[in-house]
Amino acid sequence: MVKKRFRAAAIAAALALFAVCGLAACGPADTAAPADDAGKAPVTVRVASMKGPTSIGLLDLMDRADAGDAPVPCSFDVVGTADEVVKKVVAGDVDVALVPANVAAVLYQKTDGEVQAVDINTLSVLECVTADASVTDVASLAGRTVYLTGKGATPQYVMEYLLSKAGVADQVTLEYKSEATEVVAALAADPSAVAVLPQPYATAALSKVSGARTAFGLGDAWKAVAPEGSELVTGVTVVRAEFLAEHPDEVRSFVDAQKASVEAVLADPASAAEVAVEKGVVDNEALAEKAIPHCGLACVTGQGMRDALSGYLSVLFDADPASVGGGMPEDDFYWLD
């Protein structure tokens, strides 16, 4: 059965992580749910996330939670938009939330610092797709129209930043569509056109447009020109500061389980894709299986998380302070435990 194969991948990933970390660094494996104190019931970590790539890394943990063998008890609520997740966090209805990177900063400002970033869960999912072989990097977009979504949001700021760094900002027309499916349709109508698409839509375009290929990933283009250590970040995991202060062990266990889940998903995309459809994370199993290896799944913590995220947010802040809530997060935003 698929879930048995998925579970085997999870075990293999956990063993690999154990071998790398070593007994002294990671401690013994323990599937027992942590408790606050002896005699108290274990705490259930309430998690909210969005459909799409930012939830895909959680699929193995979701599967394990359903089976009752997750390292920490968890409940999951997968919703359609970032606004829905934000409302749940502000209302105190969830403890952990997986949100777009800039939304994490907005939440920090909106709650007066009552959320902390514990990891980056998704790196860049944006790719430049075209059937035109002459497009190879950002500079080669000069004189072209690029179709994309995200006007007034991070895709716009990222593209404008990259075009500016390449010296071709005034030579490229950015034409925005309201939905990624419209961008795919524009590319299908004119294979010589150029599109910037997030996963899994970039993978969908490759299957629908004859000769289409990924010309370059925006994450790689970003690292070539952005501040040292910065990454093009898609998703961030935040925790309510009150919950983190009261239950730091549960948060550590959750982050460890999240990391193991990412490794299991990447080790077995076929099984993960089936779970993704079952959990409502995506609606096309075949497309999900192809896209998962390109979804930037990660679990970056500590100083690496801070360097990558702060560098990214600083670029957004320079482009439009409102995109990160009006100001850069303070040091207490980053949980470096």
PEDA-V386379 format. One line per field, one symbol per residue. phi: phi as a letter, one per 20 degrees, with the letter a starting at -180 (. if undefined). A space follows every 10 residues. Layout:
phi->???
//
This chain:
phi->.fffffffff ffffffffff fnfffdnffb efffcfbgne ffeeeedcbd fogfeffegf ffffffencf fbfccccece cfgffgffff fmecdccdcg gffgfffgff dlneccedae ebefdececa eeffecbfgf egndddeadn fmcggfffff fffffemcge dceededfcf fffffffffb gefccdcefe ffffffeddg nfbefaefff ffffceggnf cedeccedcg gffffecfff ffffffffff fgfffffbgf fffffgfgem fcdcffffff egfdemfbbe cmffffffff fffffffffa gffdnnafff gffeedg
//
